[in-house]
Amino acid sequence: MNTPRKKIYFISDAHLGARFHEDPRKIEKKLVRWLDFVKKDASAIFMLGDMFDYWYEYKYVVPKGFTRFLGKLAELSDEGIEIHIFTGNHDVWIFDYLPEEIGAVVHRDVLTIDLLGKRFFLGHGDEIDYRSWSFRLLRKLFRNKFCQWLYAGIHPRWTFGFALGWSLSSRKKGLKKNEEVEYEGEAAEYMVQFAKKYLITHPDINFFIFGHRHIMLDLMLTKTSRLLIAGDWMKLFSYIEWDGKELSLNQFEVEE
Protein backbone atom coordinates (compact mmCIF):
# COMPACT_ATOMS: atom_id res chain seq x y z
CA MET A 1 0.00 0.00 0.00
CA ASN A 2 1.49 3.35 -1.03
CA THR A 3 2.00 6.05 1.59
CA PRO A 4 -0.19 9.08 0.82
CA ARG A 5 1.83 12.10 -0.20
CA LYS A 6 0.81 14.79 2.24
CA LYS A 7 4.03 16.41 3.46
CA ILE A 8 5.79 19.50 2.21
CA TYR A 9 9.54 19.93 2.50
CA PHE A 10 11.83 22.97 2.41
CA ILE A 11 15.56 23.03 1.77
CA SER A 12 18.15 25.66 0.90
CA ASP A 13 21.78 26.49 0.12
CA ALA A 14 23.42 23.35 -1.24
CA HIS A 15 25.80 25.43 -3.41
CA LEU A 16 26.32 22.49 -5.75
CA GLY A 17 29.43 22.89 -7.86
CA ALA A 18 31.18 25.16 -5.37
CA ARG A 19 34.95 24.96 -5.28
CA PHE A 20 34.96 25.19 -1.50
CA HIS A 21 33.29 21.77 -1.14
CA GLU A 22 35.98 19.24 -0.19
CA ASP A 23 34.07 16.51 -2.06
CA PRO A 24 31.37 18.02 -4.35
CA ARG A 25 30.19 14.60 -5.58
CA LYS A 26 29.64 13.44 -1.98
CA ILE A 27 27.42 16.46 -1.29
CA GLU A 28 25.38 15.81 -4.42
CA LYS A 29 24.93 12.11 -3.62
CA LYS A 30 23.81 12.92 -0.09
CA LEU A 31 21.27 15.39 -1.45
CA VAL A 32 19.95 12.72 -3.82
CA ARG A 33 19.62 10.31 -0.89
CA TRP A 34 17.55 12.93 0.91
CA LEU A 35 15.30 13.30 -2.14
CA ASP A 36 14.81 9.53 -2.14
CA PHE A 37 14.07 9.73 1.59
CA VAL A 38 11.29 12.32 1.23
CA LYS A 39 9.75 11.17 -2.04
CA LYS A 40 7.61 8.52 -0.32
CA ASP A 41 5.37 11.12 1.33
CA ALA A 42 6.20 14.48 -0.30
CA SER A 43 3.55 16.37 -2.21
CA ALA A 44 5.87 19.34 -2.81
CA ILE A 45 9.50 20.32 -2.29
CA PHE A 46 10.47 23.98 -2.01
CA MET A 47 14.13 24.74 -2.70
CA LEU A 48 14.73 28.19 -1.28
CA GLY A 49 17.68 29.37 -3.35
CA ASP A 50 21.41 28.83 -3.89
CA MET A 51 20.98 25.16 -4.67
CA PHE A 52 23.72 25.84 -7.23
CA ASP A 53 26.79 27.87 -6.40
CA TYR A 54 26.62 29.33 -9.89
CA TRP A 55 24.12 28.94 -12.69
CA TYR A 56 23.79 30.81 -15.95
CA GLU A 57 21.77 29.68 -18.95
CA TYR A 58 22.89 30.67 -22.40
CA LYS A 59 20.55 29.92 -25.27
CA TYR A 60 22.23 26.60 -26.02
CA VAL A 61 24.51 26.15 -22.99
CA VAL A 62 23.86 25.30 -19.34
CA PRO A 63 26.39 24.43 -16.60
CA LYS A 64 27.79 20.92 -16.79
CA GLY A 65 27.44 18.57 -13.83
CA PHE A 66 24.63 17.99 -11.32
CA THR A 67 23.50 14.95 -13.35
CA ARG A 68 22.35 12.90 -10.36
CA PHE A 69 20.55 15.83 -8.73
CA LEU A 70 18.73 17.01 -11.85
CA GLY A 71 17.84 13.45 -12.84
CA LYS A 72 16.31 12.82 -9.43
CA LEU A 73 14.30 16.05 -9.61
CA ALA A 74 12.98 14.98 -13.01
CA GLU A 75 12.03 11.58 -11.58
CA LEU A 76 10.15 13.14 -8.66
CA SER A 77 8.41 15.63 -10.93
CA ASP A 78 7.33 12.79 -13.24
CA GLU A 79 5.83 11.06 -10.20
CA GLY A 80 3.65 14.09 -9.47
CA ILE A 81 5.69 15.81 -6.76
CA GLU A 82 5.75 19.59 -7.17
CA ILE A 83 9.26 21.00 -7.45
CA HIS A 84 9.58 24.69 -6.55
CA ILE A 85 12.92 26.43 -7.03
CA PHE A 86 13.63 29.92 -5.73
CA THR A 87 16.47 31.85 -7.29
CA GLY A 88 19.10 32.87 -4.76
CA ASN A 89 21.93 35.34 -5.03
CA HIS A 90 24.21 32.62 -6.48
CA ASP A 91 21.80 31.08 -8.98
CA VAL A 92 19.73 34.11 -9.91
CA TRP A 93 20.16 33.34 -13.63
CA ILE A 94 17.87 30.33 -13.76
CA PHE A 95 15.60 30.93 -16.73
CA ASP A 96 13.52 28.35 -18.64
CA TYR A 97 15.75 25.25 -18.71
CA LEU A 98 14.61 23.72 -15.41
CA PRO A 99 10.90 24.44 -15.99
CA GLU A 100 11.08 22.90 -19.45
CA GLU A 101 13.28 19.91 -18.61
CA ILE A 102 12.02 18.85 -15.18
CA GLY A 103 8.76 20.74 -14.78
CA ALA A 104 10.00 22.90 -11.92
CA VAL A 105 8.20 26.07 -10.88
CA VAL A 106 10.73 28.89 -10.59
CA HIS A 107 10.14 31.77 -8.15
CA ARG A 108 12.17 34.95 -8.58
CA ASP A 109 10.84 36.81 -5.57
CA VAL A 110 9.26 36.13 -2.19
CA LEU A 111 6.05 34.11 -2.18
CA THR A 112 3.05 34.13 0.10
CA ILE A 113 1.16 30.85 -0.19
CA ASP A 114 -1.34 28.73 1.73
CA LEU A 115 -0.04 25.22 2.40
CA LEU A 116 -2.16 22.62 4.19
CA GLY A 117 -4.25 25.21 5.96
CA LYS A 118 -1.54 27.69 7.06
CA ARG A 119 -0.13 30.80 5.43
CA PHE A 120 3.57 30.81 4.57
CA PHE A 121 5.91 33.63 3.57
CA LEU A 122 8.79 32.07 1.62
CA GLY A 123 11.97 33.45 0.12
CA HIS A 124 15.68 32.93 -0.22
CA GLY A 125 16.30 35.81 2.16
CA ASP A 126 18.41 38.15 0.06
CA GLU A 127 15.20 39.78 -1.22
CA ILE A 128 14.58 41.41 2.17
CA ASP A 129 18.20 42.30 2.99
CA TYR A 130 18.59 46.07 2.79
CA ARG A 131 21.57 46.51 5.11
CA SER A 132 24.34 46.97 2.54
CA TRP A 133 24.07 49.39 -0.40
CA SER A 134 26.72 47.40 -2.31
CA PHE A 135 24.72 44.18 -1.93
CA ARG A 136 21.55 45.94 -3.09
CA LEU A 137 23.39 47.36 -6.10
CA LEU A 138 24.80 43.99 -7.13
CA ARG A 139 21.40 42.35 -6.73
CA LYS A 140 19.83 45.00 -8.95
CA LEU A 141 22.52 44.61 -11.61
CA PHE A 142 22.29 40.81 -11.61
CA ARG A 143 18.54 40.96 -12.16
CA ASN A 144 18.63 43.66 -14.83
CA LYS A 145 17.70 42.17 -18.22
CA PHE A 146 20.03 44.46 -20.16
CA CYS A 147 22.97 43.49 -17.93
CA GLN A 148 22.03 39.84 -18.36
CA TRP A 149 22.04 40.32 -22.14
CA LEU A 150 25.51 41.90 -22.02
CA TYR A 151 26.80 39.10 -19.79
CA ALA A 152 25.44 36.48 -22.20
CA GLY A 153 27.74 37.90 -24.87
CA ILE A 154 30.81 36.75 -22.93
CA HIS A 155 32.06 33.24 -23.71
CA PRO A 156 31.18 30.65 -21.00
CA ARG A 157 34.86 29.74 -20.53
CA TRP A 158 35.37 33.18 -18.99
CA THR A 159 32.09 33.68 -17.13
CA PHE A 160 32.03 30.30 -15.38
CA GLY A 161 35.62 30.54 -14.16
CA PHE A 162 35.19 34.11 -12.98
CA ALA A 163 31.94 33.41 -11.12
CA LEU A 164 33.21 30.28 -9.35
CA GLY A 165 36.44 32.02 -8.38
CA TRP A 166 34.52 35.00 -7.00
CA SER A 167 32.29 32.69 -4.98
CA LEU A 168 35.31 30.85 -3.54
CA SER A 169 36.99 34.11 -2.56
CA SER A 170 33.82 35.41 -0.93
CA ARG A 171 33.34 32.17 1.01
CA LYS A 172 36.94 32.21 2.31
CA LYS A 173 36.48 35.76 3.57
CA GLY A 174 33.24 34.75 5.25
CA LEU A 175 34.86 31.76 6.93
CA LYS A 176 37.63 33.96 8.32
CA LYS A 177 35.02 36.29 9.82
CA ASN A 178 32.80 33.36 10.88
CA GLU A 179 29.89 35.30 9.38
CA GLU A 180 27.62 32.52 8.20
CA VAL A 181 27.45 30.47 11.40
CA GLU A 182 26.63 33.09 14.00
CA TYR A 183 23.25 34.08 15.35
CA GLU A 184 23.56 37.14 17.53
CA GLY A 185 19.99 37.45 18.72
CA GLU A 186 16.73 38.91 17.48
CA ALA A 187 17.86 42.53 17.43
CA ALA A 188 20.83 41.75 15.16
CA GLU A 189 19.03 39.36 12.78
CA TYR A 190 17.58 41.26 9.83
CA MET A 191 15.22 38.43 8.89
CA VAL A 192 13.66 38.53 12.33
CA GLN A 193 13.32 42.31 12.19
CA PHE A 194 11.73 42.12 8.75
CA ALA A 195 9.22 39.47 9.85
CA LYS A 196 8.19 41.40 12.96
CA LYS A 197 7.61 44.54 10.92
CA TYR A 198 5.77 42.63 8.19
CA LEU A 199 3.41 41.07 10.75
CA ILE A 200 2.13 44.52 11.70
CA THR A 201 0.34 44.81 8.35
CA HIS A 202 0.06 41.06 7.58
CA PRO A 203 -0.86 39.34 10.87
CA ASP A 204 -2.20 36.31 8.98
CA ILE A 205 1.29 34.93 8.24
CA ASN A 206 1.81 31.75 10.26
CA PHE A 207 5.31 30.82 9.09
CA PHE A 208 8.22 32.75 7.60
CA ILE A 209 10.83 30.47 6.02
CA PHE A 210 14.14 31.64 4.56
CA GLY A 211 17.54 30.31 3.55
CA HIS A 212 20.62 32.41 2.71
CA ARG A 213 22.03 32.79 6.24
CA HIS A 214 23.45 29.24 6.60
CA ILE A 215 22.12 28.91 10.14
CA MET A 216 19.36 26.80 11.66
CA LEU A 217 16.83 28.95 13.51
CA ASP A 218 13.31 28.27 14.78
CA LEU A 219 11.85 31.29 16.55
CA MET A 220 8.37 32.11 17.81
CA LEU A 221 7.45 35.66 16.83
CA THR A 222 3.90 35.72 18.18
CA LYS A 223 1.45 33.15 19.48
CA THR A 224 0.46 32.37 15.88
CA SER A 225 3.63 33.10 13.89
CA ARG A 226 7.10 31.51 13.67
CA LEU A 227 10.24 32.21 11.68
CA LEU A 228 12.54 29.43 10.48
CA ILE A 229 15.89 29.68 8.70
CA ALA A 230 16.58 26.44 6.88
CA GLY A 231 20.33 26.06 7.44
CA ASP A 232 22.34 24.68 4.52
CA TRP A 233 23.72 21.62 2.73
CA MET A 234 27.37 22.53 3.21
CA LYS A 235 27.76 21.49 6.84
CA LEU A 236 24.33 21.27 8.47
CA PHE A 237 22.42 19.12 5.93
CA SER A 238 19.16 20.49 7.27
CA TYR A 239 15.60 20.64 6.05
CA ILE A 240 12.13 21.69 7.17
CA GLU A 241 9.12 19.38 7.18
CA TRP A 242 5.42 20.36 7.27
CA ASP A 243 2.59 17.84 7.58
CA GLY A 244 -0.31 20.22 8.19
CA LYS A 245 -0.01 19.97 11.96
CA GLU A 246 3.65 20.20 12.87
CA LEU A 247 6.49 22.18 11.32
CA SER A 248 9.93 20.87 12.24
CA LEU A 249 13.54 21.76 11.46
CA ASN A 250 15.63 18.61 11.07
CA GLN A 251 19.04 17.34 9.96
CA PHE A 252 19.74 14.45 7.59
CA GLU A 253 22.40 11.78 8.18
CA VAL A 254 24.10 13.83 10.87
CA GLU A 255 26.42 11.05 12.05
CA GLU A 256 27.53 9.83 8.64
N, C-alpha and C positions, 0 to 999 in steps of 0.2 A: 504494500500500500504506500503510495507516494505521500510525502509530507507536504501539507499545504504551504504554499509560499505566501507568507504573511509579513515577514520582517523586512525592515528597511535598514540598510547599512550606509555608513559614512566613513570616508577615508581621505587622507590628504598627504601631500608632500613626500612622494617616493623619490623624486629627482632621478628617475631612471636615466642612465647614460652619463651620470655625473662622473667627472674624473676624480672626485674625492672619495668615491666608494672604493674600499679596499678590494672588494670582489663584486663587481656590478652584476655578473650573472647569478651569483648567490642571492642577491637582493631580489632580482626579477623572479627567480624560481620560488622564493619564499612568498612573494606576492601572488604568484599563480596558485600556490598551495592554499593561500587564504581565500582566493576566489573559489577554489574547489570546495573549501570548507563552508562557505556561506551559500553556495548555489542551491543547496538542498531546500532552503526555506526563504530565500531572498525573493522579494517581488521587485525591488529596485535597489540599485547601488549608486550612491552619489559620491563622486570623486571631486573633492573640493579644491582642486588646483595644484599646480607644480607636480603632477604625476611624472612629467618629463622635466629633466633639468634644462633642456633646450628643445624647442620644436619650431620649425618654420617650414611651411608648405609652399614650394614653388608650383608652377602649373603642372609640371611632369616629374617633380622630385619631392620626396619626403625623406626624413631622416632614416638611415638604416638602423637595424637592430630592433629590439623589443618584440621579436617574433613570437615568443611564448606568451607574453602579456597580451598583445593585440589579438592573437589567435584565441586565447581564452575568453576575452571580451566578446569576440564574434560568436563563440560557442554559446555563451550565456545569453547574448542578445537573441540568437536563433531559438533559444529555449523559452523566450518570452520574458526574460528579466530585463527591466528597464535599466539602461546605462546612461547616467547623467555625468557629464564632464564639465567642470568649471575651469575656465582659463585662469591661470595664476600669473604671477609676474615673470615666471621663467618660461611658461608655455603659452603666452598670450597669443601667439600666431598659429593657433589651431583654426583652420578654416572649414572646408567641406569634406576633407578626406575621411575623417573618422565617422561623421554622420553617414556618408555614402557607403563606406566599406563595412562598418560594424553596426550601423543603426543607432549610434549614440546621439543623445540630445546634448548639444553644447550650449552652455550658459556663459555669457560674457560680462555679466554684472550680477549683483546680489539678486536673490530670489526669495520672495515670500510665497509659501505654499502650504496647503493643508495636507497633512499626511496622517492617516489613520486617526482622524478626529482631533488632532492638535495642529496649531499654527506654528510653522517654522520660518525663521529668517536665516537663510543660508548664503555663504559667500566664501571666497578664498580668504579674505581679510585685508588684502592690500587696497580694496576698493574704499574702505572707510578710514584708511591711514592718512591723516592730513598733518602729521607732525613735521615732516621734512619737505621743504620746497623743492629740493633737488630730486627727491623720490617722486613727488607729484609731477614734476616736469618730465622726468623719464617715462613715467607711466603714460602721460599725455602723448609724448612723441611715439612711443611704441604702439599706441592704439590709433594713431593718425593714419588714415588710408593713403595719403600722399607719401608719407614717410615709409609706409610699408611698400608702396610701389617702387620708390627709389631703392630701398633695401633689396627688393627682389631682382634688381638689375645687377647686383654683385654676384659673382660666381660662388656656388655653394662651398667650394674648397676654402674660400676665405671667410665666409660668414660663419660656418660651423666651427672652425678652429678658433676664431675670435670669440664667439659667444661662449664656448666651453671653457676657454682660458679665462675669460672674465668671470665666469661663475666660480671657477676654482679659486681665483684670487680673492673674490669677495668672501667665499666660505672660509678661507684661511684667516682672513682678517677677523671674521666673526668668531672663529674658534679661539683666537688669541684674546678677544675681549669677553669671551664666554656669553655672547649676546643671546644666542638662540635657546639657551637652556635655563634662563633665569626668569622667575616670576617674582616681582617685587611688591605685590599687593595690589589691591583694587585701584588705589589712587594713581598708580604708575602704569596701569595696563590700559592702553587706549581702546582695546576692544570692549572692556568692561565699561569704560566711560561712555563710549558710543551707545552701547546697549541700554544703559540707564537713561541716557538722554532720549533715545528713540522710544522707550517705553512710555514716556510722558505723553506723547501724541499717538502711540500705537500700543495701548495696554493689552491688546489681544494676543500679542506674541507670547507663546509658551516656551519656545526654545530658540536660542541663538546658537548656531554652530559655525565655527570658522576653522581654517587651517592657518598656514603662513608662519605662525610663531614658533613652531617646532617644540611646543610644550603641551603637556596634558593638563587640562584644567576643567573642573566641573564645579560651577559656582551658582548658588541660589541668588537671584537678584531680588525677587519678590516671592510672595507665597505661591504665585502661579507662573513664574518665569525663571528659567535657568539659562546660563551661558556655558557652552562647552567648546574647548579648543582641542582639536582632534589629534594633536601630537604629530608624529611623522613616521616614515618608513626608512629612516636612516639609522636610527638607534633604538627608537621606542617600539616600532612595529605595532602601532595602536589603531584602534577603530572604534566607532560608535554604533551601537545596535538599538533599534527601536521596534517594539512589537505591538505598539498601540496602548500598552499599559506602563511599561518601564523603559527608560532610556538609560543606557549604561555605556561607560567608557572602559574599554578593555584592551588587553595586549595579547598578541598572537605569538605562540611558540617562544615564550620569554626565555626559557632555560634550554635553548637549543645547543 
